[in-house]
Amino acid sequence: MSADWIDIGFIRKPHGLRGYVRVEGLTDAPGRFENLDRIGVERKDGERETLEIERCSRDGNGWLMKFLGIDTTENAQRLRGAYIQVPEEAVAPLPRDVYYVFELEGCTVVSDEGEEIGVIREVLSMPANDVFVVDTPAGEAMIPAVRDIVVEFDPGGSRIVIRKIPGLIS
């Protein structure tokens, strides 16, 4: 398998006696699981395998999935806590100016004056807006991902330009 697999779901637990699992979606694309026929699964022990989807249906806020060859609760139990993944090139398209976290992490942050500030280590999802956790030479900086601050994002160049506001960065 490719090294660039993206998590789109999390297997909570087995469901019923026939090998179904309860899945929590980790994607904002509401119908993301409906048209999949094969996915990658990364188990808690780090082992990864490819599974064919036999059935998939909405169930409340999550999904019920059945994989080909997994026909008992015991077989399904080994998938508990595993992440459902797709190759990076198979992620669902997003609206304009909306990006996946994996596209943002590792990007260089520069000011609109050309000063290099640091590199995005993590993106925190907060109630009001996302926050970039940036490693800078002076330590960690928290930069709100809002239009008033983020001026430009160049995914091809792995670069984010921000408007430098007094007190935002030490």
C-alpha positions in Angstrom: 0.0 0.0 0.0 1.0 3.6 -0.5 2.4 5.5 2.4 -0.1 8.4 1.8 -3.3 7.1 3.2 -5.9 9.5 4.7 -8.2 8.6 7.7 -11.9 9.0 6.8 -13.4 6.8 9.5 -12.9 5.0 12.8 -14.2 1.6 13.6 -15.9 1.8 17.0 -17.0 -1.8 17.6 -18.6 -4.9 16.1 -22.3 -4.8 15.6 -24.5 -7.9 15.7 -23.5 -11.4 14.9 -22.6 -11.3 11.2 -19.4 -9.3 11.1 -20.8 -5.8 10.8 -18.9 -2.9 12.4 -20.0 0.5 13.7 -18.1 3.3 12.0 -17.7 6.9 13.0 -17.0 9.2 10.0 -14.0 11.5 10.2 -15.0 13.4 7.1 -17.2 16.4 6.4 -18.4 14.8 3.1 -21.8 13.4 4.2 -22.0 10.5 1.6 -18.3 9.7 1.7 -18.8 5.9 2.4 -21.7 5.3 0.0 -19.7 4.8 -3.2 -16.6 3.0 -1.8 -16.0 -0.6 -2.7 -12.5 -1.0 -1.2 -10.7 0.7 1.7 -7.5 0.5 3.7 -7.7 -0.4 7.4 -5.0 0.5 9.8 -5.4 -1.5 13.0 -4.2 -0.3 16.5 -1.1 -2.5 16.2 -0.1 -0.5 13.1 -0.8 -3.3 10.7 -2.6 -2.3 7.5 -4.8 -4.3 5.2 -7.1 -3.7 2.3 -10.7 -4.8 2.6 -13.6 -5.0 0.2 -16.9 -3.5 1.4 -19.8 -5.9 1.1 -22.5 -3.6 2.6 -22.6 -0.1 3.9 -25.5 1.9 5.3 -26.2 5.0 7.4 -27.0 4.3 11.1 -27.8 7.4 13.1 -24.7 9.7 13.2 -22.5 6.9 11.8 -22.3 3.9 9.5 -22.7 0.2 9.6 -20.2 -1.6 7.4 -19.7 -5.2 6.5 -16.5 -6.4 4.8 -16.2 -9.4 2.5 -14.8 -12.4 4.4 -15.5 -11.0 7.9 -18.6 -12.9 8.9 -18.6 -13.2 12.7 -18.4 -10.9 15.7 -15.0 -12.5 16.5 -13.6 -11.6 13.1 -15.0 -8.1 13.3 -13.6 -7.6 16.9 -10.0 -7.5 15.5 -11.0 -4.3 13.6 -12.1 -2.5 16.8 -10.2 0.8 17.1 -8.9 0.7 13.5 -8.9 3.6 11.1 -10.6 3.4 7.7 -8.4 5.0 5.0 -8.4 5.9 1.4 -5.4 6.8 -0.8 -4.6 10.5 -0.8 -5.6 10.8 -4.5 -9.1 9.4 -3.6 -10.1 11.9 -1.0 -13.4 13.7 -1.7 -13.2 17.0 -3.4 -13.7 20.1 -1.2 -15.3 23.5 -1.9 -13.0 26.3 -3.0 -10.8 27.7 -0.2 -11.4 24.6 2.1 -8.5 22.3 2.7 -7.7 19.0 4.4 -5.6 19.0 7.5 -3.0 16.9 5.8 -2.6 19.6 3.1 -1.9 22.2 5.9 0.4 20.3 8.2 4.0 20.9 7.3 3.3 24.1 5.4 5.7 27.0 5.8 4.0 30.1 7.3 5.3 33.5 6.1 4.1 37.0 6.7 2.7 39.3 4.0 6.0 41.2 4.4 8.0 38.1 3.4 9.3 37.1 6.9 9.4 33.4 7.5 7.5 32.6 10.7 7.6 28.8 11.0 6.0 25.5 10.1 2.5 24.2 10.8 2.8 21.2 13.1 -0.9 20.7 13.9 -4.3 22.0 13.1 -6.7 22.3 16.0 -10.4 22.2 15.3 -12.0 24.7 17.7 -15.7 25.8 17.9 -15.2 29.2 16.4 -12.5 28.4 13.8 -9.5 26.2 13.3 -6.1 27.2 14.8 -2.7 26.5 13.3 -0.1 25.4 15.8 3.1 26.8 14.3 6.6 25.9 15.4 8.7 29.1 15.3 12.3 29.8 16.3 10.8 31.5 19.4 8.6 28.6 20.3 5.0 27.6 19.6 2.6 30.1 18.1 -1.2 29.7 17.8 -2.6 31.3 14.7 -6.3 31.5 14.1 -7.3 30.2 10.6 -9.5 33.2 9.7 -9.7 35.3 6.6 -8.6 38.4 8.4 -5.3 36.7 9.2 -4.7 34.1 6.5 -4.1 36.0 3.3 -3.1 33.2 0.9 -2.6 29.5 0.7 -0.4 27.9 -2.0 -0.9 24.1 -1.6 1.6 23.4 -4.4 4.2 25.5 -2.8 3.3 24.3 0.8 3.2 27.9 1.9 0.6 30.0 3.8 0.8 33.8 3.9 -0.6 35.5 7.0 -1.2 39.2 7.9 1.1 39.8 10.9 -0.9 41.3 13.7 1.0 42.8 16.7 1.0 40.4 19.6 0.1 37.4 17.5 3.6 36.0 17.2 6.4 36.5 19.8 
